[in-house]
């Protein structure tokens, strides 16, 4: 068990990353480059496991959706897959058909070393991503990647496009960001997609995202 001093060290390190990463001033290429360097220093997994609760919450929520008997055949796309922290836990829970999408080549190289995913796709999520995979996935998971400068609200259209009718989207994210308007833009877009009949919200739960920051996990079912 880590003592208070250890937690303070990880808190400081993660806050340093947050200061550099989670703003709207960086280009998508600059964000990917930063994650490449973070992966190279070998500290990413350690720092995230000891700070961010989103991966664990994402998996705990996902396993409630599928009986163990069907999990090996559930097609999952992990958006913002990073080094595969979510996939590690999903595999231990019986899921086998998992694809990774992340714009950081360095992160995906680390995931490949663990042999976690079926496919590794190093791209941003856009209208051009998986153009021939509309409705392919039973479930899309996204753990902690809805951050300023990372995934815009409009990308939720692509989550729906890639999910089967009746399939699920699981999103764990920090509840509020200091960047003006970002959190509201995500929540407003989620509600608009409900109003437009694109999906229904089946679950919403608060959790401790990291240290003193609140998180929220959502489950939507595509209709």
VEXVEX-906679 format. One record per residue: chain; x, y, z of N, C-alpha, C, CB in turn; residue number from 0. Coordinates in Angstrom, 3 decimals. Glycine has a CB too. Layout:
   cadena         nu         nv         nw        cau        cav        caw         cu         cv         cw        cbu        cbv        cbw   num
        A          X          Y          Z          X          Y          Z          X          Y          Z          X          Y          Z   NUM
...
***
This chain:
   cadena         nu         nv         nw        cau        cav        caw         cu         cv         cw        cbu        cbv        cbw   num
        A      0.845     -1.196      0.000      0.000      0.000      0.000      0.879      1.245      0.000     -0.955      0.007      1.226     0
        A      0.472      2.267     -0.787      1.252      3.486     -0.876      0.914      4.410      0.279      1.008      4.185     -2.211     1
        A      1.943      5.063      0.813      1.694      6.022      1.875      1.324      7.381      1.283      2.923      6.148      2.789     2
        A      1.025      8.340      2.171      0.569      9.642      1.713      1.619     10.343      0.872      0.192     10.506      2.889     3
        A      2.885     10.196      1.237      3.965     10.835      0.482      4.004     10.330     -0.950      5.312     10.586      1.159     4
        A      3.825      9.006     -1.114      3.830      8.427     -2.456      2.688      8.983     -3.284      3.736      6.903     -2.387     5
        A      1.488      9.064     -2.689      0.348      9.603     -3.416      0.594     11.043     -3.822     -0.915      9.505     -2.577     6
        A      1.237     11.830     -2.949      1.514     13.224     -3.265      2.463     13.331     -4.447      2.099     13.942     -2.053     7
        A      3.427     12.409     -4.543      4.357     12.397     -5.670      3.603     12.142     -6.969      5.451     11.328     -5.465     8
        A      2.730     11.112     -6.973      1.973     10.817     -8.182      1.017     11.958     -8.518      1.198      9.508     -8.019     9
        A      0.429     12.571     -7.495     -0.470     13.697     -7.714      0.267     14.830     -8.417     -1.062     14.186     -6.381    10
        A      1.471     15.146     -7.940      2.261     16.225     -8.538      2.640     15.887     -9.967      3.522     16.494     -7.712    11
        A      3.066     14.632    -10.208      3.458     14.228    -11.551      2.283     14.305    -12.520      4.028     12.817    -11.531    12
        A      1.124     13.806    -12.073     -0.039     13.815    -12.953     -0.501     15.242    -13.218     -1.179     12.991    -12.345    13
        A     -0.464     16.090    -12.199     -0.843     17.486    -12.391      0.082     18.178    -13.382     -0.828     18.227    -11.058    14
        A      1.364     17.804    -13.384      2.296     18.366    -14.365      1.879     17.987    -15.786      3.733     17.882    -14.085    15
        A      1.494     16.720    -15.979      1.019     16.285    -17.287     -0.264     17.027    -17.658      0.785     14.762    -17.298    16
        A     -1.154     17.150    -16.691     -2.435     17.807    -16.945     -2.234     19.249    -17.392     -3.313     17.763    -15.695    17
        A     -1.289     19.923    -16.752     -1.009     21.309    -17.102     -0.585     21.438    -18.561      0.074     21.875    -16.189    18
        A      0.209     20.495    -19.030      0.705     20.545    -20.405     -0.327     20.053    -21.416      1.969     19.720    -20.528    19
        A     -1.100     19.038    -21.047     -1.922     18.331    -22.016     -3.342     18.855    -22.163     -1.977     16.914    -21.650    20
        A     -3.989     19.099    -21.031     -5.431     19.285    -21.073     -5.810     20.745    -21.266     -6.060     18.754    -19.808    21
        A     -5.477     21.240    -22.435     -5.880     22.581    -22.809     -6.176     22.580    -24.303     -4.781     23.630    -22.446    22
        A     -6.731     23.664    -24.784     -7.145     23.722    -26.180     -6.113     24.404    -27.070     -8.463     24.439    -26.293    23
        A     -4.920     24.662    -26.517     -3.903     25.390    -27.276     -3.017     24.464    -28.112     -3.040     26.201    -26.332    24
        A     -2.962     23.184    -27.747     -2.111     22.242    -28.464     -2.840     21.676    -29.680     -1.664     21.105    -27.533    25
        A     -2.093     21.457    -30.748     -2.666     20.761    -31.899     -2.783     19.276    -31.581     -1.801     20.985    -33.173    26
        A     -3.562     18.549    -32.379     -3.698     17.103    -32.164     -2.353     16.408    -32.317     -4.720     16.501    -33.147    27
        A     -1.525     16.897    -33.225     -0.193     16.314    -33.395      0.685     16.533    -32.186      0.477     16.891    -34.613    28
        A      0.607     17.713    -31.592      1.391     18.008    -30.391      0.944     17.146    -29.217      1.273     19.492    -30.026    29
        A     -0.360     16.921    -29.108     -0.873     16.061    -28.041     -0.342     14.640    -28.219     -2.423     16.064    -28.030    30
        A     -0.407     14.115    -29.444      0.090     12.758    -29.714      1.578     12.657    -29.421     -0.183     12.361    -31.174    31
        A      2.344     13.685    -29.789      3.781     13.683    -29.519      4.069     13.647    -28.029      4.437     14.903    -30.143    32
        A      3.270     14.369    -27.252      3.473     14.374    -25.803      3.244     12.970    -25.234      2.525     15.396    -25.121    33
        A      2.183     12.320    -25.702      1.917     10.963    -25.225      3.000      9.992    -25.678      0.553     10.486    -25.717    34
        A      3.550     10.206    -26.855      4.669      9.368    -27.311      5.829      9.450    -26.324      5.137      9.799    -28.725    35
        A      6.156     10.670    -25.914      7.270     10.863    -24.973      6.936     10.281    -23.603      7.610     12.361    -24.840    36
        A      5.686     10.417    -23.192      5.258      9.871    -21.901      5.379      8.351    -21.922      3.799     10.296    -21.575    37
        A      5.016      7.746    -23.026      5.144      6.289    -23.150      6.605      5.863    -23.113      4.489      5.800    -24.449    38
        A      7.464      6.647    -23.755      8.878      6.301    -23.837      9.568      6.311    -22.481      9.580      7.250    -24.763    39
        A      9.121      7.186    -21.583      9.819      7.268    -20.288      9.475      6.110    -19.351      9.482      8.581    -19.604    40
        A      8.506      5.281    -19.764      8.191      4.082    -19.002      7.387      4.291    -17.739      9.423      3.414    -18.651    41
        A      6.912      5.523    -17.518      6.202      5.815    -16.276      4.687      5.895    -16.442      6.704      7.102    -15.706    42
        A      4.208      5.837    -17.667      2.785      6.078    -17.903      1.895      5.124    -17.111      2.477      5.952    -19.380    43
        A      2.114      3.824    -17.283      1.247      2.845    -16.609      1.261      3.046    -15.096      1.688      1.410    -16.951    44
        A      2.445      3.233    -14.534      2.579      3.397    -13.096      1.839      4.636    -12.616      4.049      3.477    -12.705    45
        A      2.030      5.737    -13.310      1.404      6.982    -12.889     -0.116      6.920    -13.008      1.941      8.139    -13.709    46
        A     -0.611      6.352    -14.100     -2.055      6.281    -14.297     -2.705      5.318    -13.299     -2.373      5.846    -15.732    47
        A     -2.093      4.154    -13.106     -2.662      3.182    -12.171     -2.765      3.732    -10.760     -1.831      1.922    -12.162    48
        A     -1.883      4.654    -10.410     -1.874      5.181     -9.052     -2.564      6.539     -8.927     -0.460      5.292     -8.568    49
        A     -3.204      6.969     -9.991     -3.940      8.232     -9.915     -5.341      8.106    -10.495     -3.179      9.328    -10.644    50
        A     -5.434      7.735    -11.750     -6.692      7.802    -12.483     -7.546      6.551    -12.255     -6.420      7.985    -13.974    51
        A     -8.799      6.765    -11.844     -9.708      5.653    -11.560    -10.573      5.276    -12.753    -10.593      6.001    -10.394    52
        A    -10.512      6.067    -13.820    -11.390      5.828    -14.964    -11.239      4.437    -15.587    -11.130      6.864    -16.011    53
        A    -10.019      3.904    -15.774     -9.927      2.568    -16.377    -10.678      1.496    -15.576     -8.467      2.167    -16.511    54
        A    -10.492      1.501    -14.278    -11.168      0.511    -13.429    -12.681      0.676    -13.486    -10.685      0.631    -11.978    55
        A    -13.157      1.912    -13.427    -14.593      2.176    -13.462    -15.182      1.773    -14.814    -14.875      3.662    -13.178    56
        A    -14.448      2.046    -15.886    -14.903      1.675    -17.225    -15.123      0.169    -17.319    -13.888      2.132    -18.287    57
        A    -14.168     -0.592    -16.821    -14.273     -2.048    -16.908    -15.368     -2.579    -15.982    -12.927     -2.701    -16.560    58
        A    -15.431     -2.076    -14.769    -16.473     -2.529    -13.842    -17.865     -2.284    -14.401    -16.327     -1.827    -12.496    59
        A    -18.013     -1.165    -15.095    -19.305     -0.848    -15.697    -19.586     -1.739    -16.898    -19.351      0.619    -16.112    60
        A    -18.581     -1.969    -17.722    -18.766     -2.778    -18.927    -19.145     -4.215    -18.605    -17.506     -2.762    -19.763    61
        A    -18.534     -4.789    -17.591    -18.820     -6.200    -17.300    -20.243     -6.408    -16.792    -17.829     -6.733    -16.275    62
        A    -20.886     -5.342    -16.306    -22.288     -5.481    -15.881    -23.227     -5.629    -17.071    -22.711     -4.276    -15.040    63
        A    -22.747     -5.308    -18.256    -23.604     -5.314    -19.444    -23.667     -6.664    -20.135    -23.125     -4.287    -20.419    64
        A    -22.707     -7.552    -19.847    -22.597     -8.793    -20.605    -22.362     -9.983    -19.682    -21.467     -8.693    -21.628    65
        A    -23.161    -11.006    -19.874    -22.980    -12.249    -19.137    -21.630    -12.877    -19.512    -24.150    -13.235    -19.426    66
        A    -20.963    -13.514    -18.565    -19.663    -14.131    -18.877    -19.699    -15.077    -20.073    -19.163    -14.882    -17.678    67
        A    -20.827    -15.709    -20.315    -20.917    -16.685    -21.398    -20.805    -16.048    -22.781    -22.217    -17.442    -21.296    68
        A    -21.140    -14.758    -22.907    -21.102    -14.117    -24.218    -19.881    -13.205    -24.399    -22.370    -13.317    -24.429    69
        A    -19.156    -12.934    -23.342    -18.055    -11.971    -23.413    -16.984    -12.308    -24.450    -17.412    -11.864    -22.075    70
        A    -16.617    -13.580    -24.656    -15.576    -13.868    -25.653    -15.932    -13.418    -27.070    -15.292    -15.341    -25.667    71
        A    -17.228    -13.264    -27.369    -17.655    -12.907    -28.722    -18.084    -11.456    -28.866    -18.779    -13.791    -29.142    72
        A    -17.977    -10.676    -27.811    -18.369     -9.274    -27.870    -17.262     -8.460    -28.540    -18.670     -8.727    -26.451    73
        A    -17.634     -7.731    -29.593    -16.687     -6.893    -30.329    -16.594     -5.530    -29.642    -17.120     -6.735    -31.823    74
        A    -15.391     -5.175    -29.189    -15.196     -3.936    -28.438    -14.165     -3.053    -29.128    -14.759     -4.239    -26.995    75
        A    -14.460     -1.759    -29.191    -13.481     -0.767    -29.629    -13.120      0.099    -28.433    -14.034      0.104    -30.809    76
        A    -11.824      0.173    -28.146    -11.302      0.979    -27.048    -10.757      2.278    -27.641    -10.192      0.204    -26.242    77
        A    -11.501      3.377    -27.460    -11.116      4.667    -28.028    -10.264      5.425    -27.013    -12.371      5.499    -28.429    78
        A     -9.086      5.862    -27.467     -8.119      6.433    -26.535     -7.477      5.330    -25.730     -8.783      7.457    -25.606    79
        A     -7.113      4.267    -26.429     -6.682      3.020    -25.780     -5.391      3.150    -24.989     -6.511      1.953    -26.809    80
        A     -4.521      4.084    -25.398     -3.260      4.247    -24.693     -2.422      2.984    -24.703     -3.515      4.670    -23.278    81
        A     -1.900      2.621    -23.546     -1.061      1.429    -23.425     -1.863      0.173    -23.120     -0.028      1.637    -22.348    82
        A     -3.192      0.306    -23.077     -4.027     -0.882    -22.909     -4.432     -1.212    -21.492     -3.333     -2.028    -23.461    83
        A     -4.486     -0.228    -20.613     -4.868     -0.510    -19.222     -6.286     -1.048    -19.120     -4.737      0.748    -18.375    84
        A     -7.188     -0.512    -19.936     -8.566     -1.013    -19.933     -8.618     -2.427    -20.505     -9.490     -0.073    -20.743    85
        A     -7.922     -2.643    -21.607     -7.941     -3.963    -22.246     -7.378     -5.055    -21.343     -7.155     -3.923    -23.542    86
        A     -6.373     -4.726    -20.543     -5.826     -5.704    -19.602     -6.922     -6.248    -18.699     -4.706     -5.077    -18.757    87
        A     -7.723     -5.350    -18.152     -8.791     -5.760    -17.233     -9.953     -6.409    -17.969     -9.293     -4.562    -16.438    88
        A    -10.252     -5.926    -19.172    -11.326     -6.551    -19.951    -10.983     -7.992    -20.290    -11.591     -5.758    -21.236    89
        A     -9.741     -8.227    -20.667     -9.324     -9.595    -20.998     -9.412    -10.524    -19.781     -7.888     -9.590    -21.548    90
        A     -9.031    -10.006    -18.633     -9.137    -10.805    -17.410    -10.591    -11.120    -17.083     -8.482    -10.072    -16.234    91
        A    -11.501    -10.309    -17.603    -12.934    -10.506    -17.359    -13.598    -11.338    -18.445    -13.632     -9.167    -17.252    92
        A    -12.826    -11.821    -19.428    -13.357    -12.751    -20.421    -13.581    -12.186    -21.808    -14.617    -13.285    -19.938    93
        A    -13.353    -10.883    -22.014    -13.503    -10.300    -23.346    -12.239    -10.576    -24.169    -13.778     -8.766    -23.252    94
        A    -12.424    -10.905    -25.438    -11.290    -11.285    -26.275    -11.158    -10.470    -27.555    -11.398    -12.722    -26.627    95
        A    -12.263    -10.007    -28.106    -12.246     -9.312    -29.395    -12.234     -7.804    -29.157    -13.473     -9.721    -30.265    96
        A    -11.036     -7.268    -28.922    -10.887     -5.859    -28.578     -9.945     -5.187    -29.566    -10.366     -5.697    -27.134    97
        A    -10.379     -4.072    -30.132     -9.548     -3.274    -31.023     -9.157     -1.977    -30.328    -10.284     -2.983    -32.353    98
        A     -7.996     -1.442    -30.694     -7.486     -0.217    -30.086     -7.446      0.912    -31.100     -6.093     -0.448    -29.498    99
        A     -7.876      2.098    -30.667     -7.753      3.310    -31.470     -7.091      4.379    -30.618     -9.142      3.791    -31.996   100
        A     -5.967      4.901    -31.096     -5.257      5.951    -30.368     -4.333      6.669    -31.340     -4.455      5.366    -29.161   101
        A     -4.228      7.997    -31.266     -3.349      8.724    -32.188     -1.876      8.697    -31.804     -3.793     10.139    -32.281   102
        A     -1.553      8.116    -30.643     -0.165      8.060    -30.195      0.472      6.723    -30.563     -0.082      8.287    -28.680   103
        A      1.421      6.774    -31.473      2.124      5.558    -31.874      2.885      4.956    -30.706      3.081      5.849    -33.026   104
        A      3.486      5.824    -29.874      4.254      5.334    -28.734      3.404      4.566    -27.746      4.923      6.478    -28.034   105
        A      2.200      5.053    -27.498      1.292      4.354    -26.592      0.902      2.991    -27.149      0.041      5.195    -26.339   106
        A      0.559      2.960    -28.423      0.142      1.685    -29.018      1.289      0.685    -29.092     -0.422      1.918    -30.410   107
        A      2.510      1.167    -29.240      3.652      0.247    -29.227      3.759     -0.452    -27.872      4.962      1.004    -29.543   108
        A      3.510      0.290    -26.807      3.521     -0.315    -25.468      2.401     -1.343    -25.337      3.375      0.773    -24.377   109
        A      1.230     -1.029    -25.897      0.116     -1.974    -25.846      0.441     -3.247    -26.634     -1.164     -1.320    -26.397   110
        A      1.126     -3.084    -27.776      1.491     -4.246    -28.584      2.406     -5.197    -27.824      2.167     -3.798    -29.871   111
        A      3.279     -4.624    -27.004      4.183     -5.464    -26.217      3.412     -6.389    -25.270      5.152     -4.588    -25.417   112
        A      2.213     -5.967    -24.893      1.382     -6.768    -23.985      0.458     -7.723    -24.742      0.549     -5.852    -23.090   113
        A      0.388     -7.590    -26.077     -0.452     -8.453    -26.908     -1.916     -8.437    -26.433      0.095     -9.894    -26.893   114
        A     -2.461     -7.234    -26.329     -3.799     -7.081    -25.754     -4.912     -6.986    -26.786     -3.834     -5.869    -24.895   115
        A     -4.607     -6.408    -27.943     -5.653     -6.069    -28.897     -5.569     -6.917    -30.151     -5.573     -4.608    -29.261   116
        A     -6.692     -7.015    -30.811     -6.767     -7.701    -32.099     -6.201     -6.807    -33.208     -8.230     -8.101    -32.418   117
        A     -6.574     -5.537    -33.184     -6.088     -4.560    -34.159     -5.626     -3.307    -33.433     -7.187     -4.214    -35.196   118
        A     -4.587     -2.680    -33.964     -4.036     -1.455    -33.394     -4.116     -0.371    -34.470     -2.553     -1.665    -32.894   119
        A     -4.939      0.635    -34.236     -5.156      1.670    -35.242     -4.668      3.001    -34.685     -6.658      1.753    -35.652   120
        A     -3.627      3.558    -35.318     -3.027      4.805    -34.859     -3.616      5.962    -35.672     -1.467      4.761    -34.991   121
        A     -4.753      6.448    -35.228     -5.462      7.528    -35.908     -6.254      8.342    -34.893     -6.398      6.968    -37.005   122
        A     -6.613      9.555    -35.311     -7.612     10.322    -34.590     -8.994      9.782    -34.955     -7.497     11.842    -34.917   123
        A     -9.954     10.002    -34.095    -11.331      9.599    -34.393    -11.991     10.697    -35.222    -12.143      9.326    -33.078   124
        A    -12.259     10.387    -36.493    -12.913     11.327    -37.398    -13.963     10.578    -38.219    -11.872     12.026    -38.328   125
        A    -14.616     11.303    -39.108    -15.590     10.686    -40.003    -14.946      9.661    -40.924    -16.287     11.749    -40.827   126
        A    -13.638      9.796    -41.128    -12.921      8.888    -42.031    -12.433      7.630    -41.323    -11.740      9.605    -42.659   127
        A    -12.500      7.598    -40.002    -12.000      6.454    -39.238    -12.916      5.254    -39.408    -11.867      6.811    -37.751   128
        A    -12.357      4.108    -39.775    -13.144      2.869    -39.940    -14.357      3.112    -40.844    -13.610      2.333    -38.558   129
        A    -14.131      3.681    -42.005    -15.254      4.015    -42.893    -16.081      2.795    -43.264    -14.741      4.680    -44.155   130
        A    -15.455      1.629    -43.257    -16.163      0.406    -43.636    -16.599     -0.409    -42.421    -15.283     -0.446    -44.534   131
        A    -16.597      0.235    -41.258    -16.922     -0.500    -40.030    -18.153      0.063    -39.332    -15.738     -0.472    -39.077   132
        A    -19.022      0.722    -40.082    -20.225      1.257    -39.459    -21.042      0.140    -38.815    -21.073      2.010    -40.491   133
        A    -21.391      0.326    -37.551    -22.192     -0.670    -36.852    -21.470     -1.962    -36.547    -23.388     -0.973    -37.642   134
        A    -20.155     -1.932    -36.526    -19.381     -3.169    -36.307    -19.363     -3.601    -34.850    -17.954     -2.984    -36.788   135
        A    -19.284     -2.653    -33.933    -18.955     -2.990    -32.548    -20.189     -3.148    -31.655    -18.053     -1.927    -31.971   136
        A    -20.123     -4.167    -30.817    -21.153     -4.357    -29.797    -21.026     -3.306    -28.700    -21.060     -5.768    -29.193   137
        A    -19.792     -2.886    -28.453    -19.537     -1.964    -27.347    -18.333     -1.088    -27.663    -19.309     -2.737    -26.032   138
        A    -18.455      0.198    -27.371    -17.324      1.109    -27.433    -17.049      1.611    -26.029    -17.593      2.290    -28.412   139
        A    -15.791      1.561    -25.631    -15.395      2.063    -24.317    -14.432      3.230    -24.506    -14.743      0.937    -23.457   140
        A    -14.535      4.193    -23.606    -13.653      5.355    -23.661    -13.371      5.785    -22.225    -14.289      6.528    -24.498   141
        A    -12.142      5.589    -21.824    -11.759      5.800    -20.429    -10.847      7.009    -20.286    -11.070      4.557    -19.872   142
        A    -11.381      8.099    -19.760    -10.565      9.261    -19.443    -10.070     10.065    -20.615     -9.427      8.837    -18.676   143
        A    -10.577      9.799    -21.816    -10.066     10.494    -22.998    -10.877     11.717    -23.399    -10.018      9.550    -24.145   144
        A    -12.021     11.911    -22.765    -12.755     13.149    -23.015    -12.138     14.242    -22.152    -14.287     12.983    -22.712   145
        A    -11.157     14.917    -22.746    -10.403     15.975    -22.081    -10.264     17.138    -23.052     -9.000     15.466    -21.604   146
        A    -10.109     18.350    -22.556     -9.857     19.488    -23.445     -8.653     19.228    -24.340     -9.637     20.767    -22.629   147
        A     -8.812     19.498    -25.617     -7.730     19.284    -26.566     -7.591     17.851    -27.049     -6.459     19.709    -25.959   148
        A     -8.469     16.967    -26.601     -8.382     15.556    -26.984     -9.555     15.153    -27.886     -8.350     14.665    -25.730   149
        A    -10.709     14.895    -27.311    -11.876     14.474    -28.091    -12.936     15.568    -28.014    -12.444     13.110    -27.572   150
        A    -13.340     16.122    -29.163    -14.404     17.132    -29.153    -15.776     16.489    -29.033    -14.341     17.986    -30.418   151
        A    -16.747     17.266    -28.637    -18.106     16.756    -28.458    -18.642     16.116    -29.737    -19.035     17.881    -28.011   152
        A    -18.339     16.719    -30.888    -18.883     16.244    -32.160    -18.453     14.817    -32.486    -18.455     17.168    -33.278   153
        A    -17.367     14.360    -31.871    -16.895     12.995    -32.127    -17.875     11.939    -31.628    -15.542     12.781    -31.473   154
        A    -18.807     12.334    -30.775    -19.799     11.373    -30.300    -20.626     10.804    -31.454    -20.720     12.030    -29.272   155
        A    -20.750     11.556    -32.542    -21.417     11.015    -33.733    -20.709      9.752    -34.212    -21.452     12.067    -34.865   156
        A    -19.386      9.742    -34.128    -18.618      8.587    -34.608    -18.768      7.398    -33.663    -17.132      8.955    -34.758   157
        A    -18.907      7.657    -32.376    -19.178      6.577    -31.427    -20.452      5.849    -31.854    -19.314      7.130    -29.969   158
        A    -21.473      6.617    -32.151    -22.755      6.019    -32.543    -22.639      5.316    -33.884    -23.853      7.088    -32.608   159
        A    -21.952      5.931    -34.829    -21.792      5.340    -36.167    -21.147      3.966    -36.113    -20.961      6.255    -37.050   160
        A    -20.196      3.788    -35.225    -19.423      2.546    -35.178    -20.057      1.461    -34.306    -18.041      2.837    -34.674   161
        A    -21.137      1.809    -33.606    -21.773      0.873    -32.682    -23.012      0.245    -33.310    -22.146      1.581    -31.373   162
        A    -23.178     -1.037    -33.080    -24.367     -1.738    -33.566    -25.629     -1.167    -32.932    -24.264     -3.241    -33.274   163
        A    -26.739     -1.287    -33.625    -28.024     -0.953    -33.026    -28.228     -1.864    -31.809    -29.198     -1.111    -34.066   164
        A    -28.543     -1.265    -30.696    -28.685     -2.039    -29.472    -27.386     -2.200    -28.710    -29.239     -3.382    -29.788   165
        A    -26.273     -1.778    -29.329    -24.977     -1.856    -28.664    -24.797     -0.744    -27.647    -23.862     -1.803    -29.684   166
        A    -23.688     -0.810    -26.920    -23.453      0.092    -25.801    -22.225      0.973    -26.010    -23.300     -0.701    -24.527   167
        A    -22.297      2.158    -25.428    -21.158      3.066    -25.354    -20.927      3.378    -23.878    -21.403      4.382    -26.194   168
        A    -19.717      3.092    -23.406    -19.359      3.332    -22.006    -18.284      4.424    -21.968    -18.851      2.008    -21.309   169
        A    -18.587      5.519    -21.300    -17.667      6.657    -21.224    -17.435      7.021    -19.769    -18.218      7.876    -22.009   170
        A    -16.179      6.974    -19.333    -15.797      7.444    -17.992    -14.939      8.682    -18.182    -15.025      6.330    -17.167   171
        A    -15.284      9.749    -17.488    -14.606     11.026    -17.709    -14.658     11.879    -16.445    -15.243     11.783    -18.894   172
        A    -13.767     12.844    -16.390    -13.839     13.832    -15.322    -15.113     14.639    -15.489    -12.591     14.757    -15.324   173
        A    -15.793     14.924    -14.390    -17.104     15.555    -14.466    -17.016     17.015    -14.910    -17.798     15.467    -13.121   174
        A    -16.040     17.743    -14.409    -15.909     19.157    -14.755    -14.442     19.485    -15.060    -16.441     20.055    -13.603   175
        A    -14.249     20.310    -16.083    -12.913     20.779    -16.450    -12.851     22.289    -16.313    -12.549     20.350    -17.891   176
        A    -11.653     22.785    -16.011    -11.496     24.222    -15.887    -11.570     24.929    -17.239    -10.183     24.539    -15.212   177
        A    -11.226     24.240    -18.310    -11.279     24.848    -19.643    -12.700     25.308    -19.931    -10.796     23.849    -20.733   178
        A    -12.895     26.588    -20.220    -14.247     27.140    -20.381    -15.065     26.417    -21.445    -14.163     28.607    -20.730   179
        A    -16.218     25.933    -21.046    -17.174     25.382    -21.987    -16.993     23.935    -22.370    -17.144     26.163    -23.178   180
        A    -15.840     23.313    -22.037    -15.611     21.958    -22.546    -16.597     20.951    -21.946    -14.175     21.521    -22.245   181
        A    -16.696     20.904    -20.624    -17.589     19.934    -19.984    -19.029     20.133    -20.430    -17.496     20.044    -18.461   182
        A    -19.459     21.379    -20.487    -20.831     21.666    -20.910    -21.071     21.232    -22.347    -21.135     23.154    -20.759   183
        A    -20.058     21.385    -23.206    -20.231     21.000    -24.608    -20.455     19.498    -24.741    -19.012     21.423    -25.434   184
        A    -19.731     18.706    -23.949    -19.896     17.249    -23.997    -21.284     16.852    -23.501    -18.807     16.549    -23.150   185
        A    -21.669     17.373    -22.353    -22.955     16.998    -21.755    -24.133     17.479    -22.601    -23.066     17.570    -20.339   186
        A    -23.997     18.660    -23.173    -25.056     19.177    -24.045    -25.208     18.307    -25.280    -24.761     20.626    -24.456   187
        A    -24.086     17.885    -25.855    -24.133     17.047    -27.049    -24.719     15.675    -26.721    -22.727     16.897    -27.657   188
        A    -24.362     15.132    -25.563    -24.945     13.854    -25.153    -26.469     13.953    -25.070    -24.366     13.409    -23.796   189
        A    -26.952     15.030    -24.456    -28.404     15.228    -24.323    -29.057     15.425    -25.687    -28.704     16.438    -23.419   190
        A    -28.381     16.150    -26.576    -28.940     16.376    -27.905    -29.099     15.072    -28.669    -28.062     17.336    -28.693   191
        A    -28.136     14.175    -28.525    -28.219     12.878    -29.198    -29.356     12.028    -28.630    -26.889     12.127    -29.068   192
        A    -29.656     12.208    -27.346    -30.830     11.553    -26.761    -32.093     12.132    -27.375    -30.850     11.718    -25.218   193
        A    -32.165     13.457    -27.413    -33.346     14.127    -27.966    -33.553     13.790    -29.435    -33.223     15.633    -27.798   194
        A    -32.448     13.560    -30.154    -32.530     13.223    -31.579    -32.827     11.755    -31.829    -31.245     13.591    -32.266   195
        A    -32.949     10.968    -30.750    -33.282      9.560    -30.892    -32.131      8.692    -31.360    -34.406      9.415    -31.833   196
        A    -30.888      9.160    -31.143    -29.719      8.398    -31.582    -29.305      7.345    -30.551    -28.551      9.342    -31.856   197
        A    -29.481      7.679    -29.283    -29.176      6.725    -28.226    -30.006      7.051    -26.990    -27.665      6.737    -27.891   198
        A    -30.028      6.129    -26.036    -30.695      6.360    -24.753    -29.666      6.154    -23.651    -31.932      5.404    -24.561   199
        A    -29.770      6.962    -22.613    -28.856      6.806    -21.473    -29.437      5.781    -20.517    -28.618      8.167    -20.742   200
        A    -28.687      4.729    -20.251    -29.158      3.662    -19.374    -28.495      3.675    -18.008    -28.929      2.335    -20.023   201
        A    -27.416      4.451    -17.874    -26.709      4.481    -16.592    -25.878      5.752    -16.494    -25.810      3.231    -16.426   202
        A    -25.865      6.334    -15.291    -25.001      7.470    -14.979    -24.622      7.374    -13.515    -25.701      8.836    -15.294   203
        A    -23.331      7.433    -13.227    -22.871      7.247    -11.844    -21.640      8.106    -11.575    -22.552      5.757    -11.568   204
        A    -21.632      8.753    -10.443    -20.475      9.538    -10.023    -19.417      8.620     -9.410    -20.895     10.634     -9.014   205
        A    -18.169      8.993     -9.557    -17.077      8.267     -8.920    -15.930      9.242     -8.665    -16.609      7.064     -9.801   206
        A    -14.922      8.800     -7.942    -13.748      9.617     -7.670    -12.763      9.436     -8.815    -13.098      9.239     -6.304   207
        A    -12.691     10.420     -9.720    -11.869     10.300    -10.926    -10.390     10.194    -10.566    -12.102     11.502    -11.858   208
        A     -9.901     11.134     -9.803     -8.580     11.043     -9.180     -8.483     12.112     -8.106     -7.437     11.205    -10.235   209
        A     -7.954     11.696     -6.964     -7.765     12.571     -5.816     -9.041     13.366     -5.536     -6.579     13.523     -6.053   210
        A     -9.019     14.694     -5.656    -10.199     15.476     -5.277    -11.098     15.813     -6.454     -9.772     16.746     -4.602   211
        A    -10.892     15.188     -7.601    -11.672     15.502     -8.789    -12.776     14.463     -9.003    -10.759     15.577    -10.021   212
        A    -13.996     14.948     -9.182    -15.129     14.053     -9.394    -15.158     13.541    -10.826    -16.441     14.763     -9.063   213
        A    -15.624     12.301    -10.997    -15.788     11.711    -12.312    -17.211     11.249    -12.499    -14.822     10.552    -12.512   214
        A    -17.556     10.953    -13.733    -18.881     10.408    -14.035    -18.730      9.355    -15.133    -19.878     11.542    -14.473   215
        A    -19.425      8.240    -14.966    -19.425      7.204    -15.985    -20.835      7.101    -16.548    -18.943      5.833    -15.408   216
        A    -20.897      7.075    -17.876    -22.174      6.976    -18.587    -22.229      5.670    -19.372    -22.374      8.187    -19.536   217
        A    -23.430      5.136    -19.493    -23.702      4.057    -20.448    -24.845      4.518    -21.332    -24.051      2.698    -19.721   218
        A    -24.617      4.465    -22.635    -25.652      4.762    -23.614    -25.891      3.530    -24.462    -25.262      5.972    -24.495   219
        A    -27.149      3.345    -24.859    -27.489      2.262    -25.787    -27.937      2.881    -27.105    -28.607      1.331    -25.195   220
        A    -27.293      2.464    -28.184    -27.581      3.006    -29.502    -28.896      2.444    -30.020    -26.438      2.695    -30.480   221
        A    -29.723      3.309    -30.592    -31.048      2.885    -31.070    -31.188      3.137    -32.565    -32.165      3.624    -30.303   222
***
